[in-house]
Amino acid sequence: MANANGKAANSFPKEISAKANPEANEATEIAGNIIYHAKYSPHFSPLKFGPEQALYATAESLRDRLIQLWNETYVHFNKVDPKQTYYLSMEYLQGRALTNAIGNLNLQGPYVDALRKLGYELEEIAEQEKDAALGNGGLGRLASCFLDSMATLNLPAWGYGLRYRHGLFKQLITKKGQEEIAEDWLEKFSPWEIVRHDVVFPVRFFGNVQINPDGSRKWVGGDVVQALAYDVPIPGYNTKNTISLRLWEAKARAEDLDLFQFNEGEYELAAQLHSRAQQICTVLYPGDATESGKLLRLKQQFFLCSASLQDIMSRFKERSTAEGSRKWSDFPSKVAVQMNDTHPTLAIPELMRLLMDDNGLGWDEAWDVTSRTVAYTNHTVLPEALEKWSQSLMWKLLPRHMEIIEEIDKRFVKNIRDTRVDLEDKISSLSILDNNPQKPVVRMANLCVVSSHTVNGVAQLHSDILKAELFADYVSIWPNKFQNKTNGITPRRWLRFCSPELSDIITKWLKTDKWITDLDLLTGLRQFADNEELQSEWASAKAANKKRLAHYIERVTGVSIDPNSLFDIQVKRIHEYKRQLMNILGVVYRFKKLKEMKPEERKKTVPRTVMIGGKAFATYTNAKRIVKLVNDVGDVVNSDPEVNEYLKVVFVPNYNVTVAEILIPGSELSQHISTAGMEASGTSNMKFALNGCLIIGTLDGANVEIREEVGEENFFLFGATADQVPGLRKEREDGLFKPDPRFEEAKQFVKSGVFGSYDYGPLLDSLEGNTGFGRGDYFLVGYDFPSYMDAQAKVDEAYKDKKRWLKMSILSTAGSGKFSSDRTIAQYAKEIWNIKACPVP
């Protein structure tokens, strides 16, 4: 084995020769290919072969295979010329690529053996890989699950995103609570990405619109930066098809450096455009409290849309030139563009601009092409997440696009006035431009709905709310435009690879591993749910995962947790609507009651370890206060000798995909407790359920469908329903809310200073009063608290009966078949994109 400094690079086994071999399948050949890369694709000085060097050499040996499959895939797509989908998303959360690619290519055994020949364990090498910091939460992880399913289903598709050098942020937990530092995933380099120096497109900002003598218009002047493509291979499971995630990097050209100014000592001025270009892909979601922050976010969105559309159109044009007969009116029969949320909305006016200004189409033809090409996925009903951009900012940065948006709006409003007199009084809310003189804005969701051929929600409840409330008047205009596509997760990463013990048990009892690509087969487990042998195997797999999680928690937090306690986990973005505050107030109440008990009474309780994780946005003060409160409660509870045998509280720092792959398999209870009607879908709920974890939750998002599938008796339900929420808020405003004594007791206990001197007044004030900004308990924590505590009591009761709990756990997995992203993507392909599988022979 390697010592702490790694192996010497000249000490490779003599019987294994360094040899490039992209098709290596057998351990010795793979080891030879790894040695070849260590020697001839060097990124480090040649004297040692430590774990980090081993990671890069191993990744590059695997990348050889991926490039070969990639090339075969695109040669095949080029030959068949199918309609293709282009998925535009501001976020992707890929997670580690090494073990995922090894698993999808079915090379697990050979790679384990190859690395052992070189003195390493695969797990040790995989640990060296950093998560690609390209996303924040569920939106980004969903996009990555979708790419995995597109490749596995052999669909002709591409993902498009931005290559953020420093991601959102890396979360540190200190005495002050959450602190943010820049992500360092590209500090060295990513072994997976391939820079495409021949794929570069100009992207313009600012400038003005020139009107030509023939009446045509052209956007000129301003700043022009270059979009350079980096491609990341996405292999399908058990198939040759390997597709692409294309990430754009912003650069300026050499001639954009003013050498005269530079030599005069005006360095910043000389390199102004280089600096501005570099800012575009520095971080995901830069703070937008300032005008410059808003401008940068808008630049990011346009940069993604413009570069991606130029790329798509250049490929269409190349084909047209080759074939001679293809016209722009054929574009929608070859191209489907999916906008993942409102961030890529500028694809609409940019496609119109490129068609009209650069390719000479008239308005009607360009509109016909655009509206048959683009589709929109809505991910939220939260007002702050439905983007609205200042009209003055848009005119400044994108003057031509504002002209186009104005024209789309004008024609839409005219059409309503001509055909729907009954909607005359709704025009002000339906129009794309909100011309309120105090704050004129462009409503991006409205632009998406008006311009797209299809709009979809991401869970049945969410889609119903969109149709009945948010977009109700649009539904009356275009009843067939709206669909539901319940989200899904890839069973490869989220069960097969992250919980191999449980996977092997499932395969054994189903007598097939076909469930990995046909998740509905999991229903076959239902007939064995009472089988003692299966329950025993299931319990030992869960115990192994819990031990692995306990080791991880101790390593990263220093807190020792008992693998025999109930592992209760809530991991997601920290947000008031997701109600981590309710969770920790419930913990505070539990702690207080344990403190009041006699020792013999405590022994009758169910020991519980509560883990909470997730990032609070850097400028979201109340979310950061919640993080601080969880840590303060943990510090007190975990060091209390009377109680810490029965309760532990852990904040899991820097939650990401890799952390989730340890937490989710080790979980037994998972909290999905958002205010009903506010979580569009959720996908972590699906990951937990698939891994045999029981859910305590509200009737929100995909919880509704999960409960239907796993069985009501296997789901701990509480809380108000979405249709009750508006009435309850009104009652609160009218002063009719009567708080539960347990709720008051928990708040008072926090206020008493038991958990330290930090002032939690502003956080707890959000739960007080009846109305006003930051007051009045908008998210109904107080209203739902009593039913939440009652449901937690039912959890404790159920956990005492091990056989019952194991049966519920098995039935949770058995009912998770619907939530495969393979099912979701097959529905998108058939019902929205109209694309078909194109398997590489």
C-alpha positions in Angstrom: 0.0 0.0 0.0 1.0 3.6 -0.4 2.4 5.5 2.5 1.1 8.9 3.5 3.2 10.5 0.7 2.1 8.0 -1.9 4.1 5.5 -3.9 7.2 6.3 -5.9 6.3 6.7 -9.5 9.1 4.4 -10.6 7.8 1.5 -8.4 5.0 0.3 -10.6 4.8 -3.5 -10.9 7.3 -4.6 -13.5 4.9 -7.2 -15.0 2.5 -4.5 -16.0 3.6 -2.3 -19.0 2.5 1.2 -19.5 0.2 1.1 -22.5 -2.5 3.3 -23.9 -5.6 1.1 -24.3 -9.0 2.9 -24.4 -10.8 -0.4 -24.8 -9.2 -2.0 -21.7 -11.7 -4.3 -19.9 -9.5 -6.5 -17.9 -7.7 -5.5 -14.7 -4.1 -5.8 -16.0 -4.9 -3.9 -19.2 -6.6 -1.1 -17.1 -3.7 -1.0 -14.7 -1.3 -0.6 -17.8 -3.5 2.3 -19.1 -3.4 4.0 -15.7 0.4 3.7 -15.6 0.5 5.1 -19.1 -1.4 8.2 -18.1 0.7 8.6 -14.9 3.8 8.6 -17.1 2.7 10.3 -20.3 -0.2 12.5 -19.4 1.5 14.1 -16.4 0.1 16.9 -14.3 2.5 16.5 -11.4 6.2 16.1 -11.0 7.3 12.6 -11.9 8.7 11.4 -8.6 5.6 10.2 -6.8 2.3 8.4 -7.4 0.2 9.4 -4.5 -3.6 9.1 -4.2 -4.2 12.4 -6.0 -2.0 11.4 -8.9 -3.7 8.1 -9.0 -7.1 9.8 -9.2 -6.1 11.8 -12.3 -4.4 8.9 -14.0 -7.4 6.6 -13.3 -9.9 9.2 -14.5 -7.9 9.7 -17.7 -7.8 6.0 -18.3 -11.6 6.0 -18.0 -11.9 9.1 -20.0 -10.2 7.3 -22.9 -13.1 4.9 -23.0 -15.7 7.6 -22.6 -14.2 9.6 -25.5 -14.3 6.6 -27.7 -18.0 6.0 -26.9 -18.7 9.7 -27.2 -17.2 9.9 -30.7 -19.2 6.8 -31.7 -22.4 8.4 -30.3 -22.0 11.6 -32.2 -20.9 9.9 -35.5 -24.1 7.9 -35.2 -26.3 10.9 -34.4 -24.7 12.7 -37.3 -25.4 9.8 -39.7 -29.1 9.2 -38.5 -29.8 12.9 -38.1 -32.6 12.6 -35.5 -34.4 15.4 -33.8 -32.4 16.4 -30.8 -33.2 18.0 -27.4 -31.0 20.8 -25.9 -31.5 21.2 -22.2 -30.7 24.7 -20.9 -30.0 25.0 -17.2 -28.2 27.4 -15.0 -27.3 24.6 -12.6 -26.0 21.0 -12.7 -25.0 19.1 -9.6 -23.1 16.2 -11.1 -21.4 14.8 -8.0 -18.3 12.7 -8.4 -17.9 11.3 -11.9 -15.3 8.5 -11.3 -17.4 5.9 -9.5 -20.5 6.8 -11.5 -18.8 6.3 -14.9 -17.2 3.0 -13.7 -20.6 1.8 -12.6 -22.4 2.9 -15.7 -19.8 1.2 -17.9 -20.0 -1.9 -15.7 -16.2 -1.9 -15.0 -16.4 -1.9 -11.2 -14.7 -5.2 -10.6 -11.8 -4.7 -13.1 -11.1 -1.2 -11.8 -11.0 -2.4 -8.2 -8.5 -5.1 -9.2 -6.5 -2.8 -11.4 -6.0 -0.3 -8.6 -5.1 -3.0 -6.1 -2.3 -4.1 -8.4 -1.0 -0.5 -8.1 -1.4 -0.5 -4.3 -4.6 1.4 -3.9 -8.3 0.8 -3.1 -10.9 2.4 -5.4 -12.7 4.0 -2.4 -9.4 5.7 -1.4 -8.9 7.1 -4.9 -12.6 8.1 -5.4 -12.3 10.2 -2.1 -9.8 12.5 -3.8 -12.3 13.7 -6.4 -14.1 17.0 -5.7 -17.7 17.5 -6.6 -18.2 19.8 -9.6 -19.5 23.0 -8.1 -22.0 23.8 -10.8 -25.3 24.0 -8.8 -27.0 24.8 -5.6 -29.9 22.5 -4.9 -32.7 20.4 -6.4 -32.8 22.2 -9.7 -29.2 21.3 -10.4 -29.4 17.8 -9.2 -32.6 17.2 -11.2 -30.8 18.4 -14.4 -28.0 15.9 -13.7 -30.4 13.0 -13.1 -32.1 13.9 -16.4 -28.8 13.8 -18.3 -28.1 10.3 -16.8 -31.5 9.1 -18.0 -31.2 10.7 -21.4 -28.0 8.8 -22.0 -29.4 5.6 -20.5 -32.5 5.8 -22.7 -30.3 6.4 -25.8 -31.9 9.8 -26.5 -30.2 12.3 -28.8 -29.8 15.1 -26.3 -27.3 17.7 -25.0 -27.1 19.6 -21.7 -25.9 23.2 -21.7 -24.7 25.1 -18.7 -22.0 27.5 -17.4 -18.5 26.5 -16.1 -18.5 28.3 -12.7 -15.0 28.3 -11.4 -16.0 28.9 -7.8 -19.5 27.5 -7.7 -22.0 28.9 -5.1 -19.7 28.6 -2.1 -18.1 26.1 0.2 -19.9 26.2 3.6 -17.8 26.4 6.8 -19.4 26.1 10.2 -17.7 28.3 12.9 -18.8 29.8 16.2 -20.5 32.5 14.2 -22.6 30.0 12.3 -22.3 29.6 8.5 -19.4 31.2 6.7 -18.8 31.1 3.0 -15.6 30.6 1.1 -15.0 30.1 -2.7 -15.3 26.5 -4.0 -12.0 25.2 -5.2 -13.1 22.3 -7.5 -11.1 23.8 -10.5 -8.1 24.9 -8.4 -6.1 22.2 -10.2 -8.3 21.1 -13.1 -11.1 18.6 -13.9 -10.0 15.5 -15.6 -13.4 15.0 -17.2 -13.8 18.1 -19.3 -12.5 18.5 -22.8 -11.9 22.1 -24.0 -13.2 22.5 -27.6 -11.0 25.3 -29.0 -12.9 25.2 -32.3 -16.2 25.9 -30.6 -16.2 29.6 -29.8 -19.0 32.1 -30.3 -19.2 35.9 -29.7 -21.7 37.2 -27.2 -22.5 40.9 -27.1 -23.6 43.1 -24.2 -24.8 46.8 -24.1 -24.4 48.6 -27.5 -27.3 49.9 -29.5 -29.7 49.0 -32.3 -28.8 50.1 -35.9 -31.7 50.5 -38.3 -30.6 49.7 -41.9 -32.0 51.4 -45.0 -34.1 48.4 -45.8 -35.8 48.6 -42.4 -33.9 45.6 -40.9 -32.3 46.0 -37.6 -28.9 45.0 -36.2 -27.4 45.1 -32.7 -24.0 46.8 -32.8 -21.3 48.2 -30.4 -21.0 47.4 -26.7 -18.8 44.7 -25.3 -18.2 41.4 -27.1 -16.9 38.4 -25.1 -16.1 34.9 -26.4 -17.9 31.8 -25.3 -15.6 28.8 -25.3 -17.0 25.3 -25.0 -15.9 22.7 -22.4 -17.5 19.3 -22.9 -18.1 16.7 -20.1 -19.1 13.2 -21.2 -22.3 11.7 -19.7 -22.3 7.9 -20.1 -25.6 5.9 -20.1 -26.0 2.8 -18.0 -25.2 -0.5 -19.9 -25.3 1.2 -23.3 -22.7 2.6 -25.7 -24.5 6.0 -25.8 -22.5 8.8 -24.2 -23.8 12.3 -24.5 -22.5 15.7 -23.6 -22.8 18.4 -21.0 -21.4 21.5 -22.7 -20.3 24.2 -20.3 -19.4 27.7 -21.5 -16.5 29.7 -20.3 -16.3 33.5 -20.9 -13.1 34.9 -22.3 -11.9 38.1 -24.0 -9.6 38.0 -27.1 -5.9 38.9 -27.1 -6.6 42.1 -29.1 -9.0 43.2 -26.4 -6.0 43.9 -24.2 -5.0 47.5 -24.8 -1.2 47.3 -24.9 -0.7 51.0 -25.1 -2.6 51.6 -21.8 -0.9 48.6 -20.2 2.6 49.9 -21.0 1.4 53.3 -19.6 0.9 51.5 -16.3 -2.9 51.6 -16.5 -3.2 47.8 -16.0 -6.8 47.5 -14.8 -8.0 49.8 -17.6 -6.0 48.0 -20.2 -7.5 44.6 -19.3 -11.1 45.9 -18.6 -12.9 43.5 -21.0 -10.7 40.5 -19.8 -11.8 41.3 -16.3 -15.4 41.7 -17.1 -15.4 38.5 -19.2 -13.8 36.6 -16.3 -16.6 37.7 -13.8 -19.3 36.0 -15.9 -18.4 32.5 -14.8 -16.7 33.2 -11.5 -19.6 32.2 -9.2 -23.2 30.8 -9.4 -25.9 33.3 -8.4 -23.7 36.3 -7.5 -25.4 38.5 -4.9 -28.0 40.7 -6.6 -28.7 43.4 -3.9 -26.7 45.9 -6.0 -27.2 47.1 -9.6 -23.9 45.6 -10.6 -24.9 42.2 -9.1 -28.2 42.3 -11.0 -26.3 43.1 -14.2 -23.9 40.2 -13.7 -26.8 37.7 -13.1 -28.5 38.9 -16.3 -25.2 38.7 -18.2 -24.8 35.1 -17.0 -28.3 34.2 -18.2 -27.9 35.8 -21.6 -24.4 34.3 -22.0 -25.8 30.8 -21.5 -28.7 31.4 -23.9 -26.8 33.1 -26.7 -23.8 30.8 -26.8 -26.0 27.7 -26.7 -28.4 28.9 -29.4 -25.5 30.0 -31.7 -24.1 26.5 -31.3 -27.4 24.7 -32.0 -28.0 26.9 -35.0 -24.5 26.5 -36.4 -25.0 22.7 -36.4 -28.4 23.1 -38.1 -26.8 25.3 -40.7 -23.9 23.0 -41.4 -26.4 20.2 -42.0 -28.5 22.5 -44.2 -25.4 23.4 -46.3 -24.5 19.7 -46.7 -28.1 18.7 -47.7 -29.1 21.8 -49.6 -32.8 21.3 -49.1 -33.3 22.2 -45.4 -35.1 25.5 -44.5 -35.4 27.4 -41.2 -39.1 26.3 -41.0 -37.6 22.7 -40.5 -35.8 23.8 -37.4 -38.5 22.7 -34.9 -38.6 19.3 -36.5 -34.8 18.9 -35.7 -34.4 20.9 -32.5 -36.2 20.9 -29.1 -35.0 23.5 -26.6 -36.1 23.0 -22.9 -35.8 25.9 -20.5 -35.2 24.5 -17.0 -36.9 27.3 -15.0 -37.0 31.0 -16.0 -33.2 31.5 -15.9 -32.9 30.6 -19.7 -35.9 32.7 -20.7 -33.7 35.0 -22.8 -33.4 32.1 -25.3 -36.8 33.3 -26.6 -35.8 36.8 -27.8 -32.3 35.6 -28.7 -33.6 32.9 -31.0 -35.9 35.5 -32.6 -33.0 37.9 -33.0 -30.7 35.4 -34.6 -33.5 34.2 -37.0 -34.5 37.8 -38.0 -31.3 39.9 -37.8 -28.7 37.3 -38.7 -30.7 35.0 -41.0 -33.1 37.3 -42.7 -36.5 35.8 -41.5 -39.6 38.0 -41.1 -41.3 38.3 -37.8 -44.1 35.8 -38.5 -41.8 33.1 -39.7 -39.3 33.6 -36.8 -42.1 33.6 -34.3 -43.5 30.3 -35.8 -40.1 28.7 -35.5 -39.4 30.0 -32.0 -42.8 29.1 -30.5 -42.6 25.5 -32.0 -39.0 25.0 -30.6 -39.0 26.2 -27.0 -40.7 24.6 -24.0 -40.6 25.7 -20.3 -40.5 23.9 -17.0 -41.8 25.9 -14.1 -40.2 24.9 -10.8 -41.8 27.3 -8.3 -44.8 29.2 -7.2 -42.7 31.4 -4.8 -43.0 35.0 -5.9 -39.3 35.8 -5.3 -38.3 32.9 -7.6 -40.5 34.0 -10.5 -38.0 36.3 -12.1 -38.8 39.9 -12.9 -36.1 42.0 -14.5 -36.0 45.8 -14.4 -36.9 47.2 -17.9 -34.2 49.9 -17.6 -31.6 47.2 -16.9 -32.7 45.1 -19.8 -32.7 48.2 -22.2 -29.2 48.9 -21.0 -27.7 45.4 -21.4 -29.9 44.0 -24.2 -31.5 46.8 -26.2 -32.4 44.6 -29.2 -34.0 41.9 -27.0 -36.1 44.5 -25.3 -37.5 45.6 -28.7 -38.4 42.0 -29.5 -40.0 41.5 -26.0 -42.0 44.6 -26.5 -43.2 43.4 -29.9 -44.1 39.9 -28.5 -46.1 41.6 -25.7 -47.8 44.0 -28.0 -49.0 41.2 -30.3 -50.1 39.1 -27.4 -52.1 41.9 -25.9 -53.7 42.7 -29.2 -54.6 39.0 -29.7 -56.3 38.9 -26.3 -58.3 42.1 -27.0 -59.4 40.7 -30.4 -60.3 37.3 -29.2 -61.0 37.3 -25.5 -63.0 40.4 -24.5 -63.7 38.6 -21.1 -60.0 38.9 -20.2 -59.7 42.7 -20.8 -59.5 43.4 -17.1 -56.8 40.7 -16.7 -54.4 42.1 -19.3 -52.3 44.0 -16.8 -51.4 40.7 -15.0 -51.2 38.6 -18.2 -48.9 40.9 -20.1 -45.2 40.3 -20.3 -44.3 43.9 -19.5 -45.4 45.3 -16.2 -45.3 49.0 -16.9 -45.9 50.1 -13.3 -44.3 53.6 -13.3 -42.7 53.0 -9.9 -41.0 49.8 -11.0 -41.4 48.7 -14.6 -40.3 45.1 -15.0 -40.2 42.2 -17.5 -42.0 39.2 -16.2 -40.0 36.2 -17.3 -42.5 33.5 -16.5 -45.1 35.3 -18.5 -42.7 35.5 -21.4 -42.1 31.8 -21.1 -45.8 30.9 -21.1 -46.7 33.2 -24.0 -43.8 31.9 -26.2 -43.5 28.2 -25.4 -45.4 25.4 -27.1 -45.6 23.5 -23.7 -45.4 24.5 -20.1 -45.0 21.8 -17.4 -45.0 21.6 -13.6 -42.9 19.0 -11.8 -45.4 17.2 -9.5 -49.1 16.6 -9.8 -50.0 19.0 -7.0 -47.7 21.7 -8.3 -49.1 21.4 -11.9 -52.6 21.6 -10.5 -51.7 24.7 -8.6 -50.1 26.3 -11.7 -53.3 25.6 -13.7 -55.8 26.6 -11.0 -54.0 29.6 -9.7 -50.7 31.0 -11.1 -51.4 30.5 -14.8 -55.2 30.0 -14.6 -56.0 32.7 -17.2 -53.4 31.4 -19.6 -55.0 27.9 -19.3 -58.3 29.4 -20.5 -56.5 30.7 -23.6 -54.3 27.6 -24.3 -55.9 24.7 -22.5 -53.6 22.1 -24.2 -50.3 24.0 -23.4 -50.0 22.8 -19.8 -48.7 19.4 -18.7 -47.4 17.6 -15.6 -44.1 15.8 -15.5 -43.5 14.5 -12.0 -39.7 14.7 -11.3 -37.6 11.6 -10.9 -34.1 10.5 -9.8 -31.6 8.2 -11.4 -31.7 4.8 -9.6 -28.1 4.2 -10.7 -26.4 6.9 -8.5 -29.2 7.0 -5.9 -29.4 3.3 -5.1 -27.2 1.0 -7.1 -24.0 2.8 -6.6 -24.5 4.6 -3.2 -26.0 1.5 -1.4 -24.5 -1.6 -3.0 -25.5 -3.9 -0.1 -29.2 -3.0 -0.4 -29.0 -3.2 -4.2 -27.6 -6.7 -4.0 -30.4 -7.8 -1.7 -33.0 -6.3 -4.0 -31.4 -8.1 -7.0 -31.3 -11.4 -5.0 -35.0 -11.3 -4.1 -36.3 -10.0 -7.4 -34.0 -12.6 -9.2 -32.9 -9.9 -11.7 -31.0 -6.6 -11.8 -33.2 -5.3 -14.5 -34.8 -3.0 -11.9 -31.8 -0.7 -12.3 -33.3 0.5 -15.6 -36.9 -0.6 -15.0 -37.6 0.7 -11.5 -41.3 -0.4 -11.5 -40.0 -4.0 -11.0 -39.4 -2.9 -7.3 -43.1 -3.7 -6.7 -42.0 -7.3 -6.7 -40.6 -6.7 -3.2 -44.1 -6.2 -1.7 -44.8 -10.0 -1.6 -41.7 -10.5 0.6 -42.3 -7.5 3.0 -43.2 -9.8 5.9 -40.4 -12.4 5.1 -38.1 -12.7 8.1 -35.1 -13.6 6.0 -35.5 -10.5 3.8 -36.1 -8.4 6.9 -32.9 -9.7 8.5 -30.8 -9.0 5.4 -32.5 -5.6 5.0 -31.7 -4.7 8.6 -28.0 -5.7 8.2 -27.6 -3.6 5.0 -29.2 -0.6 6.7 -26.9 -1.1 9.8 -23.8 -1.2 7.5 -24.9 2.1 5.9 -25.6 3.7 9.4 -22.1 2.7 10.6 -20.6 4.2 7.5 -22.6 7.4 8.1 -21.6 7.5 11.8 -17.9 7.3 10.8 -18.4 10.1 8.4 -20.1 12.3 11.0 -17.4 11.8 13.5 -14.7 12.5 10.9 -16.2 15.8 9.7 -17.9 17.2 12.9 -16.1 15.4 15.8 -19.5 14.3 17.1 -19.8 10.6 18.0 -23.3 9.2 17.2 -24.8 5.9 18.1 -25.6 3.7 15.1 -28.4 2.1 17.1 -30.3 5.3 17.6 -33.0 6.4 15.1 -31.3 8.4 12.3 -33.5 11.3 11.5 -32.3 13.5 8.6 -33.4 16.8 6.9 -31.0 17.9 4.2 -31.9 20.6 1.6 -31.4 24.3 1.0 -32.0 26.3 4.2 -35.2 28.2 3.5 -38.1 29.4 5.8 -40.7 27.6 3.6 -38.8 24.3 4.0 -39.2 24.8 7.8 -35.9 23.6 9.2 -37.0 26.0 12.0 -39.9 23.7 12.9 -37.6 20.7 13.0 -35.2 22.4 15.4 -38.0 23.7 17.6 -39.3 20.2 17.8 -35.8 19.0 18.9 -35.7 21.8 21.5 -39.0 20.6 22.9 -37.8 17.0 23.0 -34.6 18.1 24.7 -36.6 20.0 27.4 -38.9 17.1 28.1 -35.9 14.7 28.3 -34.3 17.0 30.8 -37.5 17.0 32.9 -37.7 13.2 33.0 -36.3 10.9 35.7 -33.5 8.5 34.5 -35.8 5.5 34.3 -38.3 7.4 32.2 -35.6 8.4 29.7 -34.7 4.7 29.3 -38.1 4.1 27.8 -37.7 6.8 25.1 -36.4 6.1 21.6 -32.8 7.4 21.2 -32.6 9.7 18.2 -29.9 11.4 16.2 -31.2 14.4 14.3 -29.0 15.5 11.4 -29.7 18.8 9.5 -27.7 20.0 6.5 -27.9 22.5 3.7 -26.6 25.9 2.6 -28.3 29.2 3.4 -27.9 31.7 0.7 -25.1 34.2 1.7 -27.5 37.2 2.0 -30.5 35.3 3.5 -30.2 36.4 7.1 -33.0 34.3 8.7 -31.8 31.2 7.0 -28.3 31.8 8.4 -29.9 32.3 11.8 -31.5 28.9 11.5 -28.1 27.3 10.8 -26.7 29.0 13.8 -29.5 27.8 16.0 -29.1 24.2 14.9 -25.4 24.4 15.8 -26.0 26.1 19.1 -28.7 23.5 20.1 -26.3 20.7 19.0 -23.4 22.1 21.2 -25.6 22.1 24.3 -27.5 18.8 23.7 -24.4 16.8 22.7 -22.5 17.8 25.7 -25.3 17.2 28.2 -24.4 13.9 30.0 -28.0 13.3 31.2 -29.5 13.5 27.7 -26.8 12.8 25.1 -27.4 9.1 25.3 -31.0 9.7 24.0 -30.6 12.7 21.7 -27.9 14.1 19.5 -28.1 17.0 17.1 -25.7 17.4 14.3 -25.4 20.1 11.6 -23.8 18.4 8.6 -21.5 21.0 6.9 -21.1 21.7 3.2 -23.9 19.5 2.0 -23.4 18.3 -1.6 -24.0 15.2 -3.8 -21.2 13.2 -2.3 -22.4 13.9 1.3 -25.9 12.9 0.2 -24.6 9.6 -1.1 -23.5 8.8 2.5 -26.4 10.3 4.4 -29.3 9.0 2.3 -28.5 5.2 2.5 -27.9 5.6 6.3 -31.2 7.4 7.0 -34.3 5.9 8.6 -36.6 8.9 9.0 -36.4 11.9 6.6 -38.2 15.2 7.1 -39.9 16.9 4.1 -42.0 19.4 6.0 -42.5 22.4 3.8 -45.6 24.5 4.0 -48.2 22.8 1.8 -48.3 24.3 -1.7 -44.8 25.8 -1.6 -42.5 23.0 -2.6 -42.9 22.4 -6.3 -41.8 18.7 -6.1 -38.7 17.9 -4.1 -36.5 15.1 -5.3 -34.5 14.3 -2.1 -37.8 12.8 -0.8 -37.7 10.3 -3.7 -34.0 9.4 -2.9 -34.8 8.7 0.8 -37.9 6.7 0.0 -36.0 4.6 -2.6 -33.4 3.8 0.1 -36.1 2.4 2.5 -36.2 5.6 4.6 -39.6 6.6 6.0 -40.9 10.1 5.5 -42.5 12.5 7.9 -44.1 15.2 5.8 -46.8 17.5 4.6 -49.1 17.0 1.6 -46.7 19.1 -0.5 -45.0 18.6 -3.8 -44.1 15.0 -4.7 -44.9 13.9 -1.1 -48.5 13.5 -2.3 -47.5 11.0 -4.9 -44.9 9.2 -2.8 -47.6 8.6 -0.1 -49.9 7.2 -2.7 -47.2 4.9 -4.0 -45.7 3.6 -0.7 -49.0 3.4 1.1 -50.6 5.9 3.5 -49.8 3.7 6.5 -46.0 3.9 5.6 -45.9 7.7 5.6 -46.1 10.0 8.7 -48.4 12.7 7.6 -49.2 16.0 9.3 -50.0 19.6 8.7 -52.4 21.9 6.8 -53.2 21.1 3.1 -52.4 23.5 0.3 -56.1 24.6 -0.1 -56.3 25.5 3.6 -53.2 27.7 3.7 -54.7 31.0 2.4 -57.6 30.8 4.8 -55.2 30.0 7.7 -53.1 33.1 6.8 -56.2 35.2 6.8 -57.2 33.9 10.2 -53.8 34.8 11.5 -54.1 38.3 10.1 -57.5 38.6 11.9 -55.9 37.6 15.2 -57.7 34.2 15.5 -54.7 32.0 15.8 -54.3 30.2 19.2 -50.8 28.7 19.6 -50.2 25.2 21.0 -48.6 25.3 24.5 -45.7 23.0 23.3 -44.9 25.6 20.6 -44.8 28.4 23.1 -42.7 26.3 25.5 -40.1 25.6 22.8 -39.8 29.2 21.8 -39.5 30.3 25.4 -36.8 27.8 26.0 -34.7 29.2 23.2 -35.3 32.8 24.5 -34.2 31.7 28.0 -30.6 31.7 26.8 -30.1 27.9 27.4 -28.4 27.7 24.0 -26.1 30.7 24.4 -26.1 34.4 24.3 -26.8 34.9 20.5 -29.9 37.0 20.0 -32.5 34.8 18.3 -35.2 37.5 18.8 -35.3 38.5 15.1 -35.7 34.9 14.0 -38.4 34.0 16.6 -40.1 37.3 15.8 -40.9 35.9 12.3 -43.3 33.5 14.2 -44.9 36.3 16.3 -47.6 38.9 15.6 -50.4 38.6 13.1 -49.1 40.6 10.1 -46.3 42.7 8.7 -43.0 42.2 7.0 -41.0 39.3 8.6 -43.9 38.8 11.1 -47.1 36.8 11.3 -45.6 33.3 10.8 -46.2 33.3 7.0 -45.0 29.7 6.7 -47.4 28.4 9.4 -44.8 26.9 11.7 -47.0 27.5 14.7 -50.2 26.2 13.1 -48.5 22.9 12.0 -46.4 22.4 15.1 -48.9 20.4 17.2 -49.7 17.9 14.4 -45.9 17.7 13.6 -45.2 16.7 17.2 -48.0 14.2 17.2 -46.6 12.7 14.0 -43.2 12.5 15.7 -44.7 10.6 18.6 -46.1 8.1 16.1 -42.6 7.7 14.6 -41.2 6.8 18.0 -44.0 4.3 18.5 -43.4 2.6 15.2 -39.6 2.5 15.7 -40.0 0.5 18.9 -41.5 -2.3 16.8 -38.5 -3.4 14.7 -40.5 -5.9 12.5 -43.1 -3.3 11.7 -40.5 -0.6 10.9 -38.5 -3.0 8.6 -41.7 -3.9 6.7 -42.5 -0.2 6.3 -39.0 0.4 5.0 -39.2 -2.5 2.5 -42.6 -1.2 1.3 -41.1 2.3 0.9 -38.5 1.0 -1.5 -41.1 -1.2 -3.2 -43.3 1.8 -3.9 -40.6 4.0 -5.4 -40.6 2.7 -8.9 -42.6 5.7 -10.3 -39.9 8.1 -9.2 -37.2 7.1 -11.7 -36.0 9.9 -13.9 -36.1 7.3 -16.7 -39.9 7.5 -16.5 -39.9 11.3 -16.3 -37.5 11.7 -19.3 -39.4 9.1 -21.4 -42.5 11.3 -20.9 -40.7 14.5 -21.8 -39.3 12.8 -24.9 -42.7 11.5 -26.1 -45.1 14.2 -24.9 -43.0 17.5 -25.2 -39.9 17.0 -27.3 -41.1 14.4 -29.8 -37.7 12.7 -30.0 -36.9 9.0 -30.2 -34.2 6.7 -29.0 -31.1 6.6 -31.2 -29.0 3.7 -29.8 -25.4 3.3 -31.0 -25.2 -0.1 -32.7 
